[in-house]
Amino acid sequence: MSGQLGKIGVGLCGLAAAMSLSVGCTAARAAAPKATVEASAPPVAATIAAKPIVGKGTPFTSPDLGFELDKPAGESWALATNVTSPEGRPIPVVVAHPESGAQIVIQTSEPVESPKNLATMLREKLQTEQTLTLSRPEKLSITSGADAYGFNFAVKGEAKGRVAVIEVGEQVVLVVASWPENADKGVVQQIDDVVKSVRVPNNAAKAMLRPDKA
């Protein structure tokens, strides 16, 4: 996967960058896409299982960004760092499934708020517009036990997606994933596995952790 990112469904880079306005992520700032809230949107907690990941991925560690995750095993998924979107926005990490068009954008931020508050802020930022349907923010079950909240979004007839805000040491990791509506269930499960796997690197120094987490 090259450093130049192709077209992303539902303006994934734009969505992630717009969210960075609220959480101070590393991506460039941009305007939020239009969105609306629908009670019918599926709850994110119901779609991310609590089972631990066992041999489902290949660990990827970013010492500079201070987090680790598991990329789905096999060659169907690609991982790239320091990616540039078509609009010129810098994206720290992207995990993509080219065959289906599914992509996961990952950014980091200082924890100015708790994951619950940040997820609520992000959802409120999007709810005044008119293209996306959004579920309510709910607590996520992360394999490491980290504090995490998120919500789902969808564009009827086009794509579905998921947002997760995960506490990792002294920062939060923002994960924004998108996939076509007709994507295979296995691809969606692999996206869930990536979200659940985000964690502090095994070799992280205690200085990376909050005092109450060390």
BAFI-3210 file (N, C-alpha, C; in Angstrom, 3 decimals, decimal comma, padded with zeros to 6 digits):
// residues 214
n [1|2|3|4|5|6|7|8|9|10|11|12|13|14|15|16|17|18|19|20|21|22|23|24|25|26|27|28|29|30|31|32|33|34|35|36|37|38|39|40|41|42|43|44|45|46|47|48|49|50|51|52|53|54|55|56|57|58|59|60|61|62|63|64|65|66|67|68|69|70|71|72|73|74|75|76|77|78|79|80|81|82|83|84|85|86|87|88|89|90|91|92|93|94|95|96|97|98|99|100|101|102|103|104|105|106|107|108|109|110|111|112|113|114|115|116|117|118|119|120|121|122|123|124|125|126|127|128|129|130|131|132|133|134|135|136|137|138|139|140|141|142|143|144|145|146|147|148|149|150|151|152|153|154|155|156|157|158|159|160|161|162|163|164|165|166|167|168|169|170|171|172|173|174|175|176|177|178|179|180|181|182|183|184|185|186|187|188|189|190|191|192|193|194|195|196|197|198|199|200|201|202|203|204|205|206|207|208|209|210|211|212|213|214]
n.u [000,865|000,687|002,042|000,161|-003,170|-006,070|-009,449|-011,857|-014,691|-017,692|-016,376|-014,254|-011,709|-012,266|-014,236|-012,807|-010,863|-012,477|-013,468|-011,179|-011,090|-012,416|-011,010|-008,289|-006,549|-003,847|-004,221|-004,869|-007,048|-010,538|-013,747|-016,795|-018,675|-022,079|-024,646|-027,022|-029,036|-030,307|-032,538|-032,681|-030,210|-027,709|-026,661|-023,348|-022,101|-023,326|-022,320|-019,613|-017,866|-017,050|-015,073|-011,690|-008,860|-007,260|-004,568|-005,441|-004,344|-001,583|000,802|001,257|003,349|003,669|006,104|006,445|003,838|002,831|001,144|-000,247|-001,477|-003,420|-003,019|-005,212|-004,631|-002,883|-002,713|-004,709|-005,322|-003,913|-001,437|-000,543|001,618|001,930|000,281|-001,153|-004,110|-006,401|-007,115|-004,936|-004,558|-002,790|-002,545|-001,948|-001,969|-003,254|-005,370|-006,277|-008,624|-008,375|-009,889|-012,598|-013,002|-013,067|-011,855|-009,703|-009,045|-006,630|-005,863|-004,204|-004,534|-004,212|-005,503|-007,873|-010,408|-012,468|-012,759|-015,523|-016,748|-015,505|-016,401|-019,100|-019,031|-018,075|-020,122|-022,198|-021,218|-021,614|-024,346|-026,040|-026,166|-026,995|-026,510|-025,422|-026,501|-026,604|-025,653|-026,209|-023,573|-021,734|-020,311|-017,352|-016,032|-012,830|-009,982|-007,678|-008,772|-008,970|-010,353|-013,034|-015,167|-017,771|-019,498|-021,810|-022,082|-023,929|-024,602|-027,347|-027,794|-025,206|-022,812|-021,434|-020,206|-017,882|-016,989|-014,488|-013,268|-010,470|-008,765|-005,323|-002,654|-001,234|-002,745|-005,403|-006,734|-008,133|-010,319|-011,599|-013,680|-014,774|-016,980|-018,357|-021,942|-022,594|-020,497|-018,641|-019,470|-017,311|-015,264|-016,185|-016,093|-013,341|-012,605|-013,739|-012,073|-009,619|-010,207|-010,723|-008,194|-006,457|-003,955|-001,632|001,809|003,667|006,271|006,255|007,395|006,993|006,632|004,984|002,527|-000,376|-000,174|-002,032|-002,326|000,033]
n.v [-001,198|002,117|005,419|007,220|007,708|006,158|006,786|007,066|005,496|007,178|009,496|009,018|009,911|012,633|012,596|011,598|013,594|015,788|015,109|015,389|018,044|018,269|016,608|017,083|015,609|014,093|014,425|016,675|019,559|019,690|020,306|018,983|016,127|016,017|014,970|012,968|011,935|008,754|006,684|004,090|003,187|000,677|-000,416|000,082|-001,465|-003,893|-005,003|-005,387|-007,938|-009,445|-011,319|-012,423|-011,727|-014,267|-015,297|-014,026|-011,991|-009,929|-008,426|-004,904|-002,309|001,056|002,996|005,771|006,821|005,564|003,285|-000,027|-002,553|-005,247|-006,283|-007,735|-011,167|-012,552|-011,748|-010,168|-007,884|-004,647|-002,531|000,781|003,553|007,091|008,170|009,932|011,608|011,995|014,668|015,780|015,458|014,469|011,158|009,166|006,239|003,661|000,928|-001,324|-003,042|-003,817|-005,290|-005,318|-002,676|-001,746|000,270|001,427|004,110|005,520|007,565|009,723|011,396|013,928|013,233|015,124|014,879|012,279|009,000|008,430|010,983|012,200|010,607|011,203|013,959|013,904|012,588|014,404|016,497|015,679|015,243|017,305|017,551|016,095|013,601|011,202|008,449|007,935|005,946|005,736|006,718|004,121|002,000|000,197|-003,112|-003,766|-005,740|-005,412|-004,303|-001,604|001,713|002,584|004,012|004,234|004,665|003,797|004,551|005,265|005,330|005,211|002,739|002,926|002,760|001,568|002,306|002,788|004,318|004,637|005,510|005,216|004,767|004,906|004,460|007,564|008,904|009,188|006,994|007,398|005,678|005,254|003,562|002,247|000,595|-001,036|-001,418|-003,986|-005,552|-008,477|-010,459|-011,474|-009,660|-007,410|-008,437|-008,719|-006,042|-005,318|-006,857|-005,554|-003,064|-003,891|-004,726|-002,589|-001,136|-000,386|-000,543|-003,582|-003,227|-000,730|002,127|003,012|005,693|006,330|005,806|006,800|007,839|006,386|004,175|002,864]
n.w [000,000|-000,924|-000,087|-000,879|-000,515|-001,783|-003,069|-000,513|000,821|001,841|002,535|004,398|005,305|005,476|007,450|009,663|009,895|010,414|012,889|014,317|014,911|017,268|019,016|018,734|017,015|015,059|012,341|009,549|009,831|008,927|007,313|008,703|007,461|006,188|008,433|010,274|013,089|013,751|015,415|014,660|013,942|014,309|017,568|018,651|020,613|020,434|018,188|018,405|019,565|022,775|022,900|023,312|021,167|019,477|017,878|015,518|014,069|012,875|014,868|014,973|015,741|016,730|017,695|017,648|017,640|019,843|020,234|019,767|017,546|016,086|012,873|010,521|009,734|006,864|003,279|002,268|003,612|003,977|005,464|006,107|006,826|007,579|005,530|002,752|002,077|-000,759|-000,624|000,475|003,185|006,091|007,235|009,939|010,308|008,280|007,782|005,363|003,217|000,195|-001,766|-000,924|-000,314|002,229|004,909|007,524|009,480|011,573|014,305|016,712|019,924|022,469|025,715|026,295|027,182|028,646|027,085|026,838|027,000|024,797|022,653|022,788|022,236|019,596|018,242|018,692|017,247|014,659|014,418|013,602|010,900|007,610|006,184|007,226|009,314|012,770|015,588|019,155|021,429|022,957|025,489|024,733|024,370|024,849|024,118|025,743|027,971|028,117|028,601|026,594|024,113|021,625|018,421|015,771|012,223|009,217|005,696|003,858|001,433|000,573|002,401|005,544|008,861|011,602|014,674|017,090|020,282|022,123|025,151|025,512|027,299|027,988|026,156|023,692|021,252|018,146|016,143|012,966|010,936|007,750|005,488|002,547|002,155|001,329|002,157|003,024|005,889|007,235|006,724|008,105|010,695|010,972|010,996|013,451|015,070|014,738|015,931|018,593|019,294|019,747|021,733|024,474|023,634|024,207|025,110|026,198|027,981|031,459|031,629|029,587|030,498|032,368|035,800|037,383|035,888|035,643]
ca.u [000,000|001,567|001,794|-000,944|-004,396|-007,093|-010,751|-012,426|-016,134|-018,329|-015,476|-013,691|-010,655|-012,912|-014,901|-011,783|-010,247|-013,459|-013,503|-009,969|-011,359|-012,870|-010,092|-006,898|-005,795|-002,692|-004,602|-005,208|-008,431|-011,422|-015,156|-017,487|-019,680|-023,430|-025,063|-028,215|-029,116|-031,470|-032,601|-032,595|-028,820|-027,400|-025,764|-022,006|-021,748|-023,893|-021,628|-018,231|-017,919|-016,108|-014,123|-010,315|-008,269|-006,248|-004,010|-006,219|-003,696|-000,147|001,010|001,928|003,668|004,158|006,741|006,238|002,458|002,586|000,111|-000,053|-002,721|-003,240|-003,511|-005,732|-003,644|-003,034|-002,317|-005,859|-005,316|-002,660|-001,259|000,378|001,801|002,230|-000,488|-001,730|-005,406|-006,481|-007,221|-003,677|-004,560|-001,910|-003,191|-000,846|-002,024|-004,441|-005,445|-007,249|-008,948|-008,624|-010,891|-013,949|-013,073|-013,087|-010,653|-009,671|-008,138|-006,271|-005,193|-003,997|-004,849|-004,069|-006,801|-008,460|-011,645|-012,534|-013,294|-016,980|-017,075|-015,059|-017,322|-020,336|-018,757|-017,957|-021,457|-022,963|-020,673|-022,130|-025,788|-026,812|-026,159|-028,070|-026,168|-025,177|-027,318|-025,670|-026,163|-025,794|-022,286|-021,818|-019,025|-016,847|-015,225|-011,510|-009,277|-006,751|-009,521|-008,889|-011,594|-013,323|-016,558|-017,893|-020,819|-021,856|-022,706|-024,310|-025,184|-028,236|-027,532|-023,801|-021,779|-021,576|-018,931|-017,777|-016,040|-014,110|-012,313|-009,873|-007,679|-004,101|-001,645|-001,522|-003,406|-006,523|-006,618|-009,394|-010,411|-012,761|-013,700|-015,867|-017,033|-019,574|-023,077|-022,626|-019,239|-018,754|-019,481|-015,972|-014,497|-016,647|-015,563|-011,919|-012,547|-013,976|-010,878|-008,609|-010,627|-010,549|-006,786|-005,659|-003,418|-000,290|002,818|004,171|007,544|006,104|007,947|005,955|006,425|003,908|001,279|-000,813|000,217|-002,994|-002,347|001,360]
ca.v [000,000|003,267|006,540|008,028|006,979|006,280|007,291|006,360|005,596|008,035|010,562|008,560|010,829|013,875|012,361|011,504|014,901|016,660|014,732|015,880|019,388|018,150|015,884|017,482|014,511|014,473|014,716|018,066|019,916|019,791|020,450|017,721|015,790|016,154|013,784|013,067|010,839|007,897|005,710|002,753|002,802|-000,416|-000,059|-000,433|-002,476|-005,174|-005,500|-005,694|-008,998|-009,304|-012,422|-011,986|-012,090|-015,303|-015,673|-013,502|-010,902|-009,702|-007,203|-003,737|-001,371|002,364|003,657|007,221|007,141|005,029|002,266|-001,280|-003,190|-006,459|-006,256|-009,056|-012,048|-012,784|-010,687|-009,408|-006,600|-003,891|-001,492|001,831|004,678|008,376|008,181|011,211|011,459|012,749|016,098|016,228|015,353|013,404|010,112|008,412|004,802|003,161|-000,506|-001,377|-004,288|-003,290|-006,032|-004,905|-001,226|-001,411|000,954|001,842|005,246|005,565|008,795|009,835|012,702|014,102|012,949|016,321|014,400|010,823|008,418|008,564|012,366|012,487|009,945|011,986|015,207|013,631|012,281|015,651|017,337|015,187|015,012|018,426|017,533|015,317|012,485|009,991|008,072|007,645|005,293|006,395|006,243|003,050|001,475|-000,896|-004,121|-003,838|-006,899|-005,005|-003,764|-000,143|002,467|002,893|004,250|004,462|004,640|003,416|005,483|004,610|006,083|004,230|002,391|003,121|002,220|001,611|002,613|002,708|005,227|004,201|006,349|004,255|005,290|004,119|005,169|008,967|009,497|008,418|006,608|007,521|004,735|005,481|002,514|002,324|-000,524|-001,026|-002,093|-005,395|-006,195|-009,776|-010,384|-011,758|-008,414|-006,573|-009,029|-008,381|-004,649|-005,352|-007,401|-004,494|-002,099|-004,491|-005,024|-001,381|-001,248|000,139|-001,533|-004,427|-002,713|000,689|002,561|003,479|007,127|006,477|005,507|007,675|007,292|005,412|003,014|002,219]
ca.w [000,000|-001,071|000,802|-001,391|-000,235|-002,802|-002,657|000,623|000,881|002,836|002,960|005,665|005,755|005,876|008,732|010,700|010,076|011,059|014,300|014,960|015,406|018,643|019,888|018,541|016,435|014,263|010,961|009,282|010,118|007,770|007,670|008,924|006,457|006,694|009,166|011,098|014,038|013,617|016,498|014,086|013,715|015,220|018,668|018,403|021,605|020,029|017,006|018,744|020,566|023,883|022,891|023,073|019,893|019,629|016,598|014,407|013,377|012,987|015,653|014,407|016,807|016,322|018,830|017,573|018,004|021,178|020,351|019,056|017,125|015,294|011,501|010,156|009,108|005,437|002,362|001,771|004,306|003,882|006,473|005,673|007,745|006,940|004,296|002,365|001,430|-002,018|-000,310|001,052|004,634|006,593|008,015|010,555|010,029|007,591|007,530|004,272|002,526|-001,152|-002,526|-000,532|-000,152|003,654|005,376|008,925|009,689|012,995|014,700|018,148|020,499|023,909|026,348|026,901|027,780|028,721|025,852|026,803|026,666|023,435|021,728|022,820|021,534|018,169|017,754|018,690|016,172|013,392|014,407|013,079|009,437|006,990|005,302|008,000|010,467|013,856|016,787|020,393|021,936|023,950|025,949|023,918|025,045|024,229|024,644|026,798|029,107|028,093|028,568|025,189|023,726|020,198|017,810|014,361|011,289|007,972|004,589|003,278|000,051|000,214|003,277|006,991|009,489|013,049|015,318|018,434|021,013|023,046|025,977|025,378|028,057|028,260|025,008|023,168|019,856|017,424|015,038|012,120|009,917|006,792|004,564|001,739|002,778|000,964|002,535|003,664|007,353|007,719|006,664|009,217|011,926|011,038|011,433|014,893|015,702|014,758|016,957|019,916|019,568|020,014|023,092|024,747|023,225|025,299|025,614|026,530|029,263|032,361|031,409|028,622|031,152|033,435|037,104|037,886|035,019|035,687]
c.u [000,893|001,205|000,688|-002,224|-005,423|-008,397|-011,322|-013,916|-016,594|-017,398|-014,806|-012,608|-011,261|-013,593|-013,887|-011,141|-011,202|-013,539|-012,285|-010,120|-011,757|-011,827|-008,618|-006,034|-004,689|-003,044|-004,941|-006,682|-009,243|-012,854|-015,809|-018,457|-021,067|-023,877|-026,355|-028,264|-030,396|-031,439|-032,434|-031,172|-028,420|-026,437|-024,410|-021,637|-022,253|-023,128|-020,163|-018,239|-016,833|-015,055|-012,709|-009,809|-007,168|-005,778|-004,750|-005,500|-002,203|000,087|001,739|002,121|004,184|004,761|006,482|004,835|002,059|001,430|000,466|-001,418|-002,383|-003,853|-004,044|-004,688|-003,928|-002,697|-003,480|-005,978|-003,942|-002,618|-000,226|000,447|002,146|001,563|-001,018|-003,038|-005,412|-006,574|-005,961|-003,614|-003,629|-002,692|-002,089|-000,821|-003,340|-004,307|-006,566|-007,414|-009,346|-009,747|-012,315|-014,115|-013,149|-011,770|-010,820|-008,621|-007,891|-005,455|-005,020|-004,261|-004,464|-005,441|-007,380|-009,786|-011,568|-013,047|-014,811|-017,378|-016,681|-015,995|-018,638|-020,175|-018,727|-019,322|-022,314|-022,502|-021,284|-023,652|-026,622|-026,903|-027,119|-027,678|-026,004|-026,279|-026,354|-026,357|-025,698|-024,426|-022,495|-020,422|-018,633|-016,031|-013,927|-010,722|-008,356|-007,463|-009,511|-010,271|-011,853|-014,821|-016,607|-019,329|-020,687|-022,410|-023,013|-024,818|-026,021|-027,929|-026,081|-022,838|-022,178|-020,212|-019,014|-016,712|-015,752|-013,088|-011,776|-008,738|-006,484|-002,987|-002,076|-002,203|-004,663|-006,250|-008,013|-009,353|-011,700|-012,699|-014,914|-015,801|-018,329|-020,691|-023,083|-021,336|-019,511|-018,689|-018,102|-015,090|-014,886|-016,118|-014,081|-011,720|-012,754|-012,739|-009,771|-008,937|-010,342|-009,084|-005,950|-005,239|-002,094|000,713|003,354|005,445|007,474|006,696|006,821|005,656|005,302|002,548|000,919|-000,443|-000,741|-003,063|-001,022|001,410]
c.v [001,237|004,372|007,456|007,238|007,226|006,792|006,435|006,577|006,472|009,134|010,234|009,481|012,145|013,738|012,330|012,853|015,871|016,367|015,256|017,312|019,358|017,534|016,211|016,382|015,033|014,795|016,190|018,317|020,029|019,913|019,089|017,431|015,959|014,857|014,044|011,872|010,069|006,859|004,292|002,302|001,746|000,025|-000,701|-001,527|-003,846|-005,790|-005,800|-006,709|-008,819|-010,409|-011,910|-012,458|-013,118|-015,719|-015,145|-012,413|-010,856|-008,406|-006,128|-002,748|-000,071|003,061|005,163|007,611|006,536|004,056|001,050|-001,817|-004,455|-006,264|-007,644|-009,878|-012,214|-011,563|-009,842|-008,045|-005,953|-002,834|-000,494|002,926|005,930|008,479|009,593|010,980|012,243|014,254|016,651|016,156|014,229|012,437|009,224|006,934|004,469|001,653|-000,693|-002,778|-003,901|-003,993|-005,565|-003,392|-000,798|-000,759|001,394|002,933|005,390|006,816|008,815|011,260|012,733|013,886|014,155|015,994|012,878|010,275|008,565|009,974|012,706|011,847|010,716|013,290|014,999|013,350|013,542|016,569|016,958|015,190|016,131|018,435|016,478|014,156|011,168|009,722|007,572|006,908|006,091|005,876|005,192|002,573|000,274|-001,856|-004,286|-004,953|-006,554|-004,519|-002,252|000,489|002,891|003,054|004,475|004,439|004,232|004,554|004,732|005,635|005,079|004,013|002,511|002,390|002,292|001,903|002,588|003,684|004,690|005,162|005,498|004,903|004,353|004,874|006,588|009,665|008,710|008,135|006,678|006,585|005,010|004,474|002,671|001,121|-000,457|-001,793|-003,589|-006,129|-007,519|-009,629|-010,659|-010,526|-007,502|-007,117|-008,705|-006,920|-004,576|-005,849|-006,354|-003,486|-002,651|-004,657|-003,810|-001,363|-000,506|-000,927|-002,308|-003,894|-001,241|000,996|003,080|004,971|007,360|006,318|006,566|007,029|006,224|004,165|002,234|001,124]
c.w [000,000|-000,102|000,334|-001,266|-001,320|-002,229|-001,537|000,651|002,037|003,318|004,274|006,188|006,226|007,215|009,859|010,971|010,760|012,536|015,038|015,443|016,873|019,558|019,685|017,968|015,526|012,820|010,803|009,530|008,825|008,241|007,804|007,788|007,053|007,356|009,896|012,016|013,814|014,723|015,978|013,822|014,727|016,313|018,479|019,378|021,197|018,871|017,259|019,877|021,610|023,901|022,611|021,727|020,126|018,243|015,389|013,630|013,596|013,735|014,852|015,540|016,229|017,530|018,846|018,035|019,339|021,295|019,507|018,662|016,350|013,920|011,168|009,407|007,616|004,603|001,858|002,438|004,192|004,976|005,974|006,722|006,953|005,569|004,022|001,629|000,119|-001,793|000,329|002,562|005,088|007,470|008,608|010,196|009,332|007,427|006,512|003,713|001,101|-001,913|-002,209|-000,481|001,298|004,062|006,825|009,060|011,188|013,275|016,221|018,620|021,966|024,547|027,068|027,575|027,884|027,393|025,734|026,382|025,230|022,406|021,651|022,056|020,023|017,559|017,675|017,566|014,825|013,293|013,798|011,554|008,884|006,082|006,050|009,013|011,534|014,997|018,007|020,830|023,027|024,310|025,116|024,771|024,274|024,900|025,804|028,049|029,154|028,071|027,126|024,975|022,220|019,722|016,349|013,517|010,001|006,969|003,812|001,799|-000,349|001,139|004,738|007,597|010,995|013,538|016,708|019,014|022,149|023,832|025,888|026,079|028,364|027,092|024,684|021,705|019,241|016,222|014,267|010,977|009,016|005,862|003,751|002,443|002,504|001,313|003,244|005,185|007,943|007,726|007,819|010,545|012,081|011,450|012,944|015,638|015,793|015,860|018,345|020,299|019,931|021,476|023,228|024,307|024,423|025,915|026,001|027,890|030,140|032,185|030,421|029,273|032,179|034,767|037,619|037,030|035,117|036,734]
res [m|s|g|q|l|g|k|i|g|v|g|l|c|g|l|a|a|a|m|s|l|s|v|g|c|t|a|a|r|a|a|a|p|k|a|t|v|e|a|s|a|p|p|v|a|a|t|i|a|a|k|p|i|v|g|k|g|t|p|f|t|s|p|d|l|g|f|e|l|d|k|p|a|g|e|s|w|a|l|a|t|n|v|t|s|p|e|g|r|p|i|p|v|v|v|a|h|p|e|s|g|a|q|i|v|i|q|t|s|e|p|v|e|s|p|k|n|l|a|t|m|l|r|e|k|l|q|t|e|q|t|l|t|l|s|r|p|e|k|l|s|i|t|s|g|a|d|a|y|g|f|n|f|a|v|k|g|e|a|k|g|r|v|a|v|i|e|v|g|e|q|v|v|l|v|v|a|s|w|p|e|n|a|d|k|g|v|v|q|q|i|d|d|v|v|k|s|v|r|v|p|n|n|a|a|k|a|m|l|r|p|d|k|a]
***
